[in-house]
Amino acid sequence: MDKNTLNKFKNTEIDYVHFITEGDENVCDICDKLWENNPYSIDEAQKISKNLHKNCRCKWIACDKDDTLRSSI
Ligand SMILES: [Zn+2]
């Protein structure tokens, strides 16, 4: 989990982020639940990031309030 990504979003117009897992059978239950509850505000995402397990492969990507992904950023 790259914490710098969230800081970078915070300094732009990005207010919401979408949690992505690798989508394979190794995704843990915690991350799977987080994925189901998309999207998150940046503040929520930063809190969640502090509590994620080590070596988590999941990522945050920019999205809109309605969970539309912003692939260009
Ligand atoms: Zn994970």
N, CA, C, O and the ligand as a Tripos MOL2 file, in Angstrom:
@<TRIPOS>MOLECULE
protein
  293   291    74     0     0
PROTEIN
NO_CHARGES

@<TRIPOS>ATOM
      1 N           0.8520   -1.2050    0.0000 N.3       1 MET1
      2 CA          0.0000    0.0000    0.0000 C.3       1 MET1
      3 C           0.8770    1.2400    0.0000 C.2       1 MET1
      4 O           1.7140    1.4170    0.8850 O.2       1 MET1
      5 N           0.6860    2.0960   -0.9890 N.am      2 ASP2
      6 CA          1.5130    3.2750   -1.1410 C.3       2 ASP2
      7 C           0.8190    4.4970   -0.5370 C.2       2 ASP2
      8 O          -0.1160    5.0420   -1.1240 O.2       2 ASP2
      9 N           1.2760    4.9110    0.6140 N.am      3 LYS3
     10 CA          0.6230    6.0350    1.3000 C.3       3 LYS3
     11 C           0.8060    7.3430    0.5380 C.2       3 LYS3
     12 O          -0.0130    8.2550    0.6530 O.2       3 LYS3
     13 N           1.8840    7.4320   -0.2400 N.am      4 ASN4
     14 CA          2.1150    8.6570   -1.0000 C.3       4 ASN4
     15 C           1.0120    8.9090   -2.0130 C.2       4 ASN4
     16 O           0.7130   10.0550   -2.3460 O.2       4 ASN4
     17 N           0.4120    7.8400   -2.4970 N.am      5 THR5
     18 CA         -0.6580    7.9980   -3.4780 C.3       5 THR5
     19 C          -1.7870    8.8290   -2.8870 C.2       5 THR5
     20 O          -2.3010    9.7400   -3.5360 O.2       5 THR5
     21 N          -2.1700    8.5140   -1.6610 N.am      6 LEU6
     22 CA         -3.2670    9.2480   -1.0270 C.3       6 LEU6
     23 C          -2.8860   10.7050   -0.7810 C.2       6 LEU6
     24 O          -3.6990   11.6090   -0.9740 O.2       6 LEU6
     25 N          -1.6530   10.9230   -0.3580 N.am      7 ASN7
     26 CA         -1.2050   12.3020   -0.1410 C.3       7 ASN7
     27 C          -1.2390   13.0950   -1.4310 C.2       7 ASN7
     28 O          -1.5870   14.2750   -1.4470 O.2       7 ASN7
     29 N          -0.8710   12.4270   -2.5130 N.am      8 LYS8
     30 CA         -0.8690   13.0900   -3.8110 C.3       8 LYS8
     31 C          -2.3010   13.4760   -4.2050 C.2       8 LYS8
     32 O          -2.5480   14.5780   -4.6940 O.2       8 LYS8
     33 N          -3.2370   12.5420   -3.9830 N.am      9 PHE9
     34 CA         -4.6370   12.8340   -4.3150 C.3       9 PHE9
     35 C          -5.1480   14.0070   -3.4840 C.2       9 PHE9
     36 O          -5.9050   14.8470   -3.9700 O.2       9 PHE9
     37 N          -4.7280   14.0460   -2.2440 N.am     10 LYS10
     38 CA         -5.2040   15.0870   -1.3370 C.3      10 LYS10
     39 C          -4.8010   16.4750   -1.8270 C.2      10 LYS10
     40 O          -5.4860   17.4650   -1.5700 O.2      10 LYS10
     41 N          -3.6880   16.5250   -2.5290 N.am     11 ASN11
     42 CA         -3.2030   17.8060   -3.0390 C.3      11 ASN11
     43 C          -3.7830   18.1510   -4.4050 C.2      11 ASN11
     44 O          -3.4270   19.1690   -4.9980 O.2      11 ASN11
     45 N          -4.6590   17.3190   -4.8930 N.am     12 THR12
     46 CA         -5.3040   17.6110   -6.1680 C.3      12 THR12
     47 C          -6.8000   17.7670   -5.9330 C.2      12 THR12
     48 O          -7.2290   17.9170   -4.7890 O.2      12 THR12
     49 N          -7.5810   17.7360   -6.9680 N.am     13 GLU13
     50 CA         -9.0300   17.8850   -6.7920 C.3      13 GLU13
     51 C          -9.7170   16.5610   -6.4710 C.2      13 GLU13
     52 O         -10.9450   16.4950   -6.4130 O.2      13 GLU13
     53 N          -8.9340   15.5160   -6.2650 N.am     14 ILE14
     54 CA         -9.5040   14.1980   -5.9750 C.3      14 ILE14
     55 C         -10.0420   14.1520   -4.5420 C.2      14 ILE14
     56 O          -9.3120   14.4300   -3.5900 O.2      14 ILE14
     57 N         -11.3090   13.8040   -4.3960 N.am     15 ASP15
     58 CA        -11.9040   13.7070   -3.0650 C.3      15 ASP15
     59 C         -12.2280   12.2680   -2.6880 C.2      15 ASP15
     60 O         -12.3350   11.9380   -1.5070 O.2      15 ASP15
     61 N         -12.3840   11.4190   -3.6880 N.am     16 TYR16
     62 CA        -12.7730   10.0350   -3.4300 C.3      16 TYR16
     63 C         -11.8040    9.0580   -4.0800 C.2      16 TYR16
     64 O         -11.2130    9.3340   -5.1240 O.2      16 TYR16
     65 N         -11.6640    7.9260   -3.4400 N.am     17 VAL17
     66 CA        -10.8000    6.8840   -3.9880 C.3      17 VAL17
     67 C         -11.5090    5.5340   -3.9590 C.2      17 VAL17
     68 O         -12.3960    5.2840   -3.1430 O.2      17 VAL17
     69 N         -11.0890    4.6890   -4.8690 N.am     18 HIS18
     70 CA        -11.6580    3.3520   -5.0200 C.3      18 HIS18
     71 C         -10.5740    2.3480   -4.6210 C.2      18 HIS18
     72 O          -9.4310    2.4330   -5.0720 O.2      18 HIS18
     73 N         -10.9520    1.4120   -3.7800 N.am     19 PHE19
     74 CA        -10.0280    0.3940   -3.2840 C.3      19 PHE19
     75 C         -10.0100   -0.7690   -4.2690 C.2      19 PHE19
     76 O         -11.0550   -1.3530   -4.5550 O.2      19 PHE19
     77 N          -8.8260   -1.1120   -4.7920 N.am     20 ILE20
     78 CA         -8.7620   -2.2550   -5.7060 C.3      20 ILE20
     79 C          -7.9340   -3.3690   -5.1110 C.2      20 ILE20
     80 O          -6.8400   -3.1460   -4.5920 O.2      20 ILE20
     81 N          -8.4670   -4.5580   -5.1920 N.am     21 THR21
     82 CA         -7.7100   -5.7410   -4.7860 C.3      21 THR21
     83 C          -7.1810   -6.4090   -6.0480 C.2      21 THR21
     84 O          -7.5390   -6.0270   -7.1620 O.2      21 THR21
     85 N          -6.3370   -7.3970   -5.8660 N.am     22 GLU22
     86 CA         -5.8080   -8.1250   -7.0170 C.3      22 GLU22
     87 C          -6.8870   -9.0060   -7.6550 C.2      22 GLU22
     88 O          -6.7410   -9.4520   -8.7930 O.2      22 GLU22
     89 N          -7.9690   -9.2500   -6.9130 N.am     23 GLY23
     90 CA         -9.0780  -10.0180   -7.4570 C.3      23 GLY23
     91 C          -8.8220  -11.5120   -7.5780 C.2      23 GLY23
     92 O          -9.5640  -12.2100   -8.2700 O.2      23 GLY23
     93 N          -7.7970  -12.0070   -6.9250 N.am     24 ASP24
     94 CA         -7.5460  -13.4500   -7.0030 C.3      24 ASP24
     95 C          -7.9090  -14.1170   -5.6680 C.2      24 ASP24
     96 O          -8.4300  -13.4640   -4.7630 O.2      24 ASP24
     97 N          -7.6320  -15.4030   -5.5590 N.am     25 GLU25
     98 CA         -8.0510  -16.1520   -4.3650 C.3      25 GLU25
     99 C          -7.1990  -15.8250   -3.1300 C.2      25 GLU25
    100 O          -7.5100  -16.2750   -2.0270 O.2      25 GLU25
    101 N          -6.1380  -15.0540   -3.3120 N.am     26 ASN26
    102 CA         -5.2850  -14.7140   -2.1750 C.3      26 ASN26
    103 C          -5.6960  -13.4230   -1.4700 C.2      26 ASN26
    104 O          -5.0840  -13.0250   -0.4790 O.2      26 ASN26
    105 N          -6.7320  -12.7770   -1.9890 N.am     27 VAL27
    106 CA         -7.1880  -11.5490   -1.3350 C.3      27 VAL27
    107 C          -7.8160  -11.9130    0.0080 C.2      27 VAL27
    108 O          -8.6860  -12.7800    0.0820 O.2      27 VAL27
    109 N          -7.3660  -11.2430    1.0650 N.am     28 CYS28
    110 CA         -7.8870  -11.5870    2.3920 C.3      28 CYS28
    111 C          -9.2990  -11.0350    2.5820 C.2      28 CYS28
    112 O          -9.7380  -10.1620    1.8330 O.2      28 CYS28
    113 N         -10.0100  -11.5550    3.5940 N.am     29 ASP29
    114 CA        -11.3950  -11.1560    3.8540 C.3      29 ASP29
    115 C         -11.5200   -9.6690    4.1390 C.2      29 ASP29
    116 O         -12.4850   -9.0210    3.7320 O.2      29 ASP29
    117 N         -10.5320   -9.1400    4.8450 N.am     30 ILE30
    118 CA        -10.5770   -7.7150    5.2090 C.3      30 ILE30
    119 C         -10.5700   -6.8540    3.9530 C.2      30 ILE30
    120 O         -11.3750   -5.9340    3.8080 O.2      30 ILE30
    121 N          -9.6540   -7.1680    3.0560 N.am     31 CYS31
    122 CA         -9.5520   -6.3740    1.8370 C.3      31 CYS31
    123 C         -10.7740   -6.5910    0.9400 C.2      31 CYS31
    124 O         -11.2200   -5.6750    0.2480 O.2      31 CYS31
    125 N         -11.2960   -7.7850    0.9630 N.am     32 ASP32
    126 CA        -12.4860   -8.0810    0.1680 C.3      32 ASP32
    127 C         -13.6690   -7.2410    0.6450 C.2      32 ASP32
    128 O         -14.4400   -6.7270   -0.1650 O.2      32 ASP32
    129 N         -13.8050   -7.1070    1.9620 N.am     33 LYS33
    130 CA        -14.8730   -6.2800    2.5540 C.3      33 LYS33
    131 C         -14.6820   -4.8220    2.1750 C.2      33 LYS33
    132 O         -15.6360   -4.1270    1.8250 O.2      33 LYS33
    133 N         -13.4390   -4.3690    2.2490 N.am     34 LEU34
    134 CA        -13.1450   -2.9750    1.9110 C.3      34 LEU34
    135 C         -13.5410   -2.6960    0.4640 C.2      34 LEU34
    136 O         -14.0590   -1.6270    0.1380 O.2      34 LEU34
    137 N         -13.2890   -3.6630   -0.3790 N.am     35 TRP35
    138 CA        -13.6100   -3.5140   -1.7900 C.3      35 TRP35
    139 C         -15.1190   -3.3650   -1.9880 C.2      35 TRP35
    140 O         -15.5750   -2.5870   -2.8260 O.2      35 TRP35
    141 N         -15.8870   -4.1310   -1.1980 N.am     36 GLU36
    142 CA        -17.3470   -4.0800   -1.3270 C.3      36 GLU36
    143 C         -17.9270   -2.7310   -0.9290 C.2      36 GLU36
    144 O         -19.0110   -2.3620   -1.3790 O.2      36 GLU36
    145 N         -17.2120   -1.9960   -0.0890 N.am     37 ASN37
    146 CA        -17.7430   -0.7360    0.4260 C.3      37 ASN37
    147 C         -17.2440    0.5000   -0.3140 C.2      37 ASN37
    148 O         -17.3770    1.6140    0.1920 O.2      37 ASN37
    149 N         -16.6800    0.3250   -1.4850 N.am     38 ASN38
    150 CA        -16.2340    1.4640   -2.2810 C.3      38 ASN38
    151 C         -17.3760    2.4280   -2.5570 C.2      38 ASN38
    152 O         -18.5280    1.9940   -2.5710 O.2      38 ASN38
    153 N         -17.1180    3.7180   -2.7790 N.am     39 PRO39
    154 CA        -15.8090    4.3860   -2.6790 C.3      39 PRO39
    155 C         -15.5770    4.9610   -1.2770 C.2      39 PRO39
    156 O         -16.4530    4.8990   -0.4140 O.2      39 PRO39
    157 N         -14.3970    5.5140   -1.0710 N.am     40 TYR40
    158 CA        -14.0280    6.1220    0.2130 C.3      40 TYR40
    159 C         -13.5550    7.5490    0.0120 C.2      40 TYR40
    160 O         -12.9830    7.8880   -1.0240 O.2      40 TYR40
    161 N         -13.8010    8.3830    1.0140 N.am     41 SER41
    162 CA        -13.1970    9.7080    0.9650 C.3      41 SER41
    163 C         -11.7060    9.5400    1.2510 C.2      41 SER41
    164 O         -11.2850    8.5190    1.7950 O.2      41 SER41
    165 N         -10.9160   10.5380    0.8850 N.am     42 ILE42
    166 CA         -9.4730   10.4530    1.1280 C.3      42 ILE42
    167 C          -9.1840   10.2740    2.6190 C.2      42 ILE42
    168 O          -8.3110    9.4930    2.9970 O.2      42 ILE42
    169 N          -9.9170   10.9960    3.4560 N.am     43 ASP43
    170 CA         -9.6840   10.8810    4.8980 C.3      43 ASP43
    171 C          -9.9450    9.4640    5.4070 C.2      43 ASP43
    172 O          -9.1700    8.9180    6.1920 O.2      43 ASP43
    173 N         -11.0460    8.8840    4.9460 N.am     44 GLU44
    174 CA        -11.3470    7.4950    5.3330 C.3      44 GLU44
    175 C         -10.2470    6.5640    4.8520 C.2      44 GLU44
    176 O          -9.7960    5.6800    5.5800 O.2      44 GLU44
    177 N          -9.8270    6.7760    3.6200 N.am     45 ALA45
    178 CA         -8.8080    5.9170    3.0220 C.3      45 ALA45
    179 C          -7.4990    5.9840    3.8030 C.2      45 ALA45
    180 O          -6.8220    4.9710    3.9810 O.2      45 ALA45
    181 N          -7.1510    7.1660    4.2620 N.am     46 GLN46
    182 CA         -5.9040    7.3000    5.0180 C.3      46 GLN46
    183 C          -5.9950    6.5490    6.3380 C.2      46 GLN46
    184 O          -5.0250    5.9290    6.7720 O.2      46 GLN46
    185 N          -7.1650    6.6050    6.9800 N.am     47 LYS47
    186 CA         -7.3520    5.8620    8.2320 C.3      47 LYS47
    187 C          -7.2510    4.3580    7.9720 C.2      47 LYS47
    188 O          -6.5950    3.6290    8.7170 O.2      47 LYS47
    189 N          -7.9040    3.9140    6.9130 N.am     48 ILE48
    190 CA         -7.8920    2.4900    6.5740 C.3      48 ILE48
    191 C          -6.4700    2.0250    6.2780 C.2      48 ILE48
    192 O          -6.0590    0.9490    6.7120 O.2      48 ILE48
    193 N          -5.7330    2.8300    5.5470 N.am     49 SER49
    194 CA         -4.3720    2.4550    5.1530 C.3      49 SER49
    195 C          -3.4730    2.1710    6.3490 C.2      49 SER49
    196 O          -2.6080    1.2960    6.3010 O.2      49 SER49
    197 N          -3.6930    2.9220    7.4160 N.am     50 LYS50
    198 CA         -2.8640    2.7200    8.6170 C.3      50 LYS50
    199 C          -3.0860    1.3460    9.2230 C.2      50 LYS50
    200 O          -2.2010    0.8010    9.8820 O.2      50 LYS50
    201 N          -4.2740    0.7850    9.0010 N.am     51 ASN51
    202 CA         -4.6250   -0.4740    9.6510 C.3      51 ASN51
    203 C          -4.5410   -1.6890    8.7390 C.2      51 ASN51
    204 O          -4.8910   -2.7950    9.1500 O.2      51 ASN51
    205 N          -4.0860   -1.4990    7.5200 N.am     52 LEU52
    206 CA         -4.0200   -2.6370    6.6070 C.3      52 LEU52
    207 C          -2.8640   -3.5610    6.9710 C.2      52 LEU52
    208 O          -1.8700   -3.1470    7.5680 O.2      52 LEU52
    209 N          -3.0250   -4.7950    6.6000 N.am     53 HIS53
    210 CA         -2.0000   -5.7900    6.8940 C.3      53 HIS53
    211 C          -0.7200   -5.5260    6.1120 C.2      53 HIS53
    212 O          -0.7390   -4.8270    5.0990 O.2      53 HIS53
    213 N           0.3650   -6.0710    6.5710 N.am     54 LYS54
    214 CA          1.6590   -5.9340    5.8920 C.3      54 LYS54
    215 C           1.6090   -6.6170    4.5260 C.2      54 LYS54
    216 O           0.9000   -7.6050    4.3330 O.2      54 LYS54
    217 N           2.3690   -6.0740    3.5950 N.am     55 ASN55
    218 CA          2.4670   -6.6400    2.2450 C.3      55 ASN55
    219 C           1.1260   -6.6780    1.5210 C.2      55 ASN55
    220 O           0.9180   -7.5050    0.6340 O.2      55 ASN55
    221 N           0.2390   -5.8020    1.8920 N.am     56 CYS56
    222 CA         -1.0370   -5.7420    1.1910 C.3      56 CYS56
    223 C          -0.7730   -5.3320   -0.2560 C.2      56 CYS56
    224 O          -0.0010   -4.4120   -0.5270 O.2      56 CYS56
    225 N          -1.4300   -6.0340   -1.1770 N.am     57 ARG57
    226 CA         -1.2030   -5.7410   -2.6010 C.3      57 ARG57
    227 C          -2.2650   -4.7960   -3.1510 C.2      57 ARG57
    228 O          -2.2430   -4.4380   -4.3280 O.2      57 ARG57
    229 N          -3.1720   -4.4060   -2.3040 N.am     58 CYS58
    230 CA         -4.2720   -3.5820   -2.7790 C.3      58 CYS58
    231 C          -3.8370   -2.1450   -3.0230 C.2      58 CYS58
    232 O          -2.8250   -1.6860   -2.4940 O.2      58 CYS58
    233 N          -4.6200   -1.4460   -3.8310 N.am     59 LYS59
    234 CA         -4.2630   -0.0870   -4.2170 C.3      59 LYS59
    235 C          -5.4690    0.8320   -4.1450 C.2      59 LYS59
    236 O          -6.6180    0.3910   -4.1680 O.2      59 LYS59
    237 N          -5.1790    2.1080   -4.0570 N.am     60 TRP60
    238 CA         -6.2120    3.1400   -4.1560 C.3      60 TRP60
    239 C          -6.0980    3.7770   -5.5240 C.2      60 TRP60
    240 O          -5.0000    4.1000   -5.9780 O.2      60 TRP60
    241 N          -7.2330    3.9560   -6.1810 N.am     61 ILE61
    242 CA         -7.1980    4.7460   -7.4060 C.3      61 ILE61
    243 C          -8.2660    5.8320   -7.3160 C.2      61 ILE61
    244 O          -9.2580    5.6920   -6.6000 O.2      61 ILE61
    245 N          -8.0470    6.8930   -8.0420 N.am     62 ALA62
    246 CA         -8.9570    8.0380   -7.9840 C.3      62 ALA62
    247 C         -10.3040    7.6860   -8.5850 C.2      62 ALA62
    248 O         -10.3820    6.9770   -9.5880 O.2      62 ALA62
    249 N         -11.3690    8.1900   -7.9630 N.am     63 CYS63
    250 CA        -12.7060    8.0160   -8.5180 C.3      63 CYS63
    251 C         -13.5560    9.2140   -8.1320 C.2      63 CYS63
    252 O         -13.1140   10.0820   -7.3800 O.2      63 CYS63
    253 N         -14.7840    9.2570   -8.6520 N.am     64 ASP64
    254 CA        -15.7210   10.3100   -8.2860 C.3      64 ASP64
    255 C         -16.6010    9.8190   -7.1480 C.2      64 ASP64
    256 O         -16.5390    8.6580   -6.7440 O.2      64 ASP64
    257 N         -17.4250   10.7350   -6.6400 N.am     65 LYS65
    258 CA        -18.2910   10.4170   -5.5050 C.3      65 LYS65
    259 C         -19.2040    9.2240   -5.8030 C.2      65 LYS65
    260 O         -19.5520    8.4570   -4.9050 O.2      65 LYS65
    261 N         -19.5880    9.0780   -7.0810 N.am     66 ASP66
    262 CA        -20.4710    7.9690   -7.4490 C.3      66 ASP66
    263 C         -19.6860    6.7170   -7.8440 C.2      66 ASP66
    264 O         -20.2420    5.7950   -8.4400 O.2      66 ASP66
    265 N         -18.3940    6.6880   -7.5100 N.am     67 ASP67
    266 CA        -17.5440    5.5240   -7.7430 C.3      67 ASP67
    267 C         -17.1600    5.3230   -9.2150 C.2      67 ASP67
    268 O         -16.7330    4.2350   -9.6020 O.2      67 ASP67
    269 N         -17.3120    6.3580  -10.0210 N.am     68 THR68
    270 CA        -16.8220    6.2930  -11.3970 C.3      68 THR68
    271 C         -15.3140    6.4560  -11.3770 C.2      68 THR68
    272 O         -14.8030    7.4480  -10.8590 O.2      68 THR68
    273 N         -14.6060    5.5050  -11.9290 N.am     69 LEU69
    274 CA        -13.1460    5.5540  -11.8690 C.3      69 LEU69
    275 C         -12.5700    6.6170  -12.8010 C.2      69 LEU69
    276 O         -13.0570    6.8340  -13.9110 O.2      69 LEU69
    277 N         -11.5350    7.2590  -12.3210 N.am     70 ARG70
    278 CA        -10.8340    8.2590  -13.1340 C.3      70 ARG70
    279 C          -9.5280    7.6540  -13.5930 C.2      70 ARG70
    280 O          -8.4820    7.8530  -12.9740 O.2      70 ARG70
    281 N          -9.5980    6.9210  -14.6730 N.am     71 SER71
    282 CA         -8.4320    6.1700  -15.1190 C.3      71 SER71
    283 C          -7.2970    7.0620  -15.6020 C.2      71 SER71
    284 O          -6.1480    6.6240  -15.6600 O.2      71 SER71
    285 N          -7.6040    8.2980  -15.9470 N.am     72 SER72
    286 CA         -6.5680    9.1510  -16.5220 C.3      72 SER72
    287 C          -5.5860    9.6800  -15.4760 C.2      72 SER72
    288 O          -4.5280   10.2020  -15.8260 O.2      72 SER72
    289 N          -5.9350    9.5470  -14.1890 N.am     73 ILE73
    290 CA         -5.0520   10.1200  -13.1670 C.3      73 ILE73
    291 C          -4.1940    9.0440  -12.5140 C.2      73 ILE73
    292 O          -3.3920    9.3460  -11.6310 O.2      73 ILE73
    293 ZN         -4.8210   -6.4670    0.9650 Zn       74 ZN74
@<TRIPOS>BOND
     1     1     2 1
     2     2     3 1
     3     3     4 2
     4     3     5 am
     5     5     6 1
     6     6     7 1
     7     7     8 2
     8     7     9 am
     9     9    10 1
    10    10    11 1
    11    11    12 2
    12    11    13 am
    13    13    14 1
    14    14    15 1
    15    15    16 2
    16    15    17 am
    17    17    18 1
    18    18    19 1
    19    19    20 2
    20    19    21 am
    21    21    22 1
    22    22    23 1
    23    23    24 2
    24    23    25 am
    25    25    26 1
    26    26    27 1
    27    27    28 2
    28    27    29 am
    29    29    30 1
    30    30    31 1
    31    31    32 2
    32    31    33 am
    33    33    34 1
    34    34    35 1
    35    35    36 2
    36    35    37 am
    37    37    38 1
    38    38    39 1
    39    39    40 2
    40    39    41 am
    41    41    42 1
    42    42    43 1
    43    43    44 2
    44    43    45 am
    45    45    46 1
    46    46    47 1
    47    47    48 2
    48    47    49 am
    49    49    50 1
    50    50    51 1
    51    51    52 2
    52    51    53 am
    53    53    54 1
    54    54    55 1
    55    55    56 2
    56    55    57 am
    57    57    58 1
    58    58    59 1
    59    59    60 2
    60    59    61 am
    61    61    62 1
    62    62    63 1
    63    63    64 2
    64    63    65 am
    65    65    66 1
    66    66    67 1
    67    67    68 2
    68    67    69 am
    69    69    70 1
    70    70    71 1
    71    71    72 2
    72    71    73 am
    73    73    74 1
    74    74    75 1
    75    75    76 2
    76    75    77 am
    77    77    78 1
    78    78    79 1
    79    79    80 2
    80    79    81 am
    81    81    82 1
    82    82    83 1
    83    83    84 2
    84    83    85 am
    85    85    86 1
    86    86    87 1
    87    87    88 2
    88    87    89 am
    89    89    90 1
    90    90    91 1
    91    91    92 2
    92    91    93 am
    93    93    94 1
    94    94    95 1
    95    95    96 2
    96    95    97 am
    97    97    98 1
    98    98    99 1
    99    99   100 2
   100    99   101 am
   101   101   102 1
   102   102   103 1
   103   103   104 2
   104   103   105 am
   105   105   106 1
   106   106   107 1
   107   107   108 2
   108   107   109 am
   109   109   110 1
   110   110   111 1
   111   111   112 2
   112   111   113 am
   113   113   114 1
   114   114   115 1
   115   115   116 2
   116   115   117 am
   117   117   118 1
   118   118   119 1
   119   119   120 2
   120   119   121 am
   121   121   122 1
   122   122   123 1
   123   123   124 2
   124   123   125 am
   125   125   126 1
   126   126   127 1
   127   127   128 2
   128   127   129 am
   129   129   130 1
   130   130   131 1
   131   131   132 2
   132   131   133 am
   133   133   134 1
   134   134   135 1
   135   135   136 2
   136   135   137 am
   137   137   138 1
   138   138   139 1
   139   139   140 2
   140   139   141 am
   141   141   142 1
   142   142   143 1
   143   143   144 2
   144   143   145 am
   145   145   146 1
   146   146   147 1
   147   147   148 2
   148   147   149 am
   149   149   150 1
   150   150   151 1
   151   151   152 2
   152   151   153 am
   153   153   154 1
   154   154   155 1
   155   155   156 2
   156   155   157 am
   157   157   158 1
   158   158   159 1
   159   159   160 2
   160   159   161 am
   161   161   162 1
   162   162   163 1
   163   163   164 2
   164   163   165 am
   165   165   166 1
   166   166   167 1
   167   167   168 2
   168   167   169 am
   169   169   170 1
   170   170   171 1
   171   171   172 2
   172   171   173 am
   173   173   174 1
   174   174   175 1
   175   175   176 2
   176   175   177 am
   177   177   178 1
   178   178   179 1
   179   179   180 2
   180   179   181 am
   181   181   182 1
   182   182   183 1
   183   183   184 2
   184   183   185 am
   185   185   186 1
   186   186   187 1
   187   187   188 2
   188   187   189 am
   189   189   190 1
   190   190   191 1
   191   191   192 2
   192   191   193 am
   193   193   194 1
   194   194   195 1
   195   195   196 2
   196   195   197 am
   197   197   198 1
   198   198   199 1
   199   199   200 2
   200   199   201 am
   201   201   202 1
   202   202   203 1
   203   203   204 2
   204   203   205 am
   205   205   206 1
   206   206   207 1
   207   207   208 2
   208   207   209 am
   209   209   210 1
   210   210   211 1
   211   211   212 2
   212   211   213 am
   213   213   214 1
   214   214   215 1
   215   215   216 2
   216   215   217 am
   217   217   218 1
   218   218   219 1
   219   219   220 2
   220   219   221 am
   221   221   222 1
   222   222   223 1
   223   223   224 2
   224   223   225 am
   225   225   226 1
   226   226   227 1
   227   227   228 2
   228   227   229 am
   229   229   230 1
   230   230   231 1
   231   231   232 2
   232   231   233 am
   233   233   234 1
   234   234   235 1
   235   235   236 2
   236   235   237 am
   237   237   238 1
   238   238   239 1
   239   239   240 2
   240   239   241 am
   241   241   242 1
   242   242   243 1
   243   243   244 2
   244   243   245 am
   245   245   246 1
   246   246   247 1
   247   247   248 2
   248   247   249 am
   249   249   250 1
   250   250   251 1
   251   251   252 2
   252   251   253 am
   253   253   254 1
   254   254   255 1
   255   255   256 2
   256   255   257 am
   257   257   258 1
   258   258   259 1
   259   259   260 2
   260   259   261 am
   261   261   262 1
   262   262   263 1
   263   263   264 2
   264   263   265 am
   265   265   266 1
   266   266   267 1
   267   267   268 2
   268   267   269 am
   269   269   270 1
   270   270   271 1
   271   271   272 2
   272   271   273 am
   273   273   274 1
   274   274   275 1
   275   275   276 2
   276   275   277 am
   277   277   278 1
   278   278   279 1
   279   279   280 2
   280   279   281 am
   281   281   282 1
   282   282   283 1
   283   283   284 2
   284   283   285 am
   285   285   286 1
   286   286   287 1
   287   287   288 2
   288   287   289 am
   289   289   290 1
   290   290   291 1
   291   291   292 2
@<TRIPOS>SUBSTRUCTURE
     1 MET1         2 RESIDUE 1 A MET
     2 ASP2         6 RESIDUE 1 A ASP
     3 LYS3        10 RESIDUE 1 A LYS
     4 ASN4        14 RESIDUE 1 A ASN
     5 THR5        18 RESIDUE 1 A THR
     6 LEU6        22 RESIDUE 1 A LEU
     7 ASN7        26 RESIDUE 1 A ASN
     8 LYS8        30 RESIDUE 1 A LYS
     9 PHE9        34 RESIDUE 1 A PHE
    10 LYS10       38 RESIDUE 1 A LYS
    11 ASN11       42 RESIDUE 1 A ASN
    12 THR12       46 RESIDUE 1 A THR
    13 GLU13       50 RESIDUE 1 A GLU
    14 ILE14       54 RESIDUE 1 A ILE
    15 ASP15       58 RESIDUE 1 A ASP
    16 TYR16       62 RESIDUE 1 A TYR
    17 VAL17       66 RESIDUE 1 A VAL
    18 HIS18       70 RESIDUE 1 A HIS
    19 PHE19       74 RESIDUE 1 A PHE
    20 ILE20       78 RESIDUE 1 A ILE
    21 THR21       82 RESIDUE 1 A THR
    22 GLU22       86 RESIDUE 1 A GLU
    23 GLY23       90 RESIDUE 1 A GLY
    24 ASP24       94 RESIDUE 1 A ASP
    25 GLU25       98 RESIDUE 1 A GLU
    26 ASN26      102 RESIDUE 1 A ASN
    27 VAL27      106 RESIDUE 1 A VAL
    28 CYS28      110 RESIDUE 1 A CYS
    29 ASP29      114 RESIDUE 1 A ASP
    30 ILE30      118 RESIDUE 1 A ILE
    31 CYS31      122 RESIDUE 1 A CYS
    32 ASP32      126 RESIDUE 1 A ASP
    33 LYS33      130 RESIDUE 1 A LYS
    34 LEU34      134 RESIDUE 1 A LEU
    35 TRP35      138 RESIDUE 1 A TRP
    36 GLU36      142 RESIDUE 1 A GLU
    37 ASN37      146 RESIDUE 1 A ASN
    38 ASN38      150 RESIDUE 1 A ASN
    39 PRO39      154 RESIDUE 1 A PRO
    40 TYR40      158 RESIDUE 1 A TYR
    41 SER41      162 RESIDUE 1 A SER
    42 ILE42      166 RESIDUE 1 A ILE
    43 ASP43      170 RESIDUE 1 A ASP
    44 GLU44      174 RESIDUE 1 A GLU
    45 ALA45      178 RESIDUE 1 A ALA
    46 GLN46      182 RESIDUE 1 A GLN
    47 LYS47      186 RESIDUE 1 A LYS
    48 ILE48      190 RESIDUE 1 A ILE
    49 SER49      194 RESIDUE 1 A SER
    50 LYS50      198 RESIDUE 1 A LYS
    51 ASN51      202 RESIDUE 1 A ASN
    52 LEU52      206 RESIDUE 1 A LEU
    53 HIS53      210 RESIDUE 1 A HIS
    54 LYS54      214 RESIDUE 1 A LYS
    55 ASN55      218 RESIDUE 1 A ASN
    56 CYS56      222 RESIDUE 1 A CYS
    57 ARG57      226 RESIDUE 1 A ARG
    58 CYS58      230 RESIDUE 1 A CYS
    59 LYS59      234 RESIDUE 1 A LYS
    60 TRP60      238 RESIDUE 1 A TRP
    61 ILE61      242 RESIDUE 1 A ILE
    62 ALA62      246 RESIDUE 1 A ALA
    63 CYS63      250 RESIDUE 1 A CYS
    64 ASP64      254 RESIDUE 1 A ASP
    65 LYS65      258 RESIDUE 1 A LYS
    66 ASP66      262 RESIDUE 1 A ASP
    67 ASP67      266 RESIDUE 1 A ASP
    68 THR68      270 RESIDUE 1 A THR
    69 LEU69      274 RESIDUE 1 A LEU
    70 ARG70      278 RESIDUE 1 A ARG
    71 SER71      282 RESIDUE 1 A SER
    72 SER72      286 RESIDUE 1 A SER
    73 ILE73      290 RESIDUE 1 A ILE
    74 ZN74       293 GROUP 0 **** ****
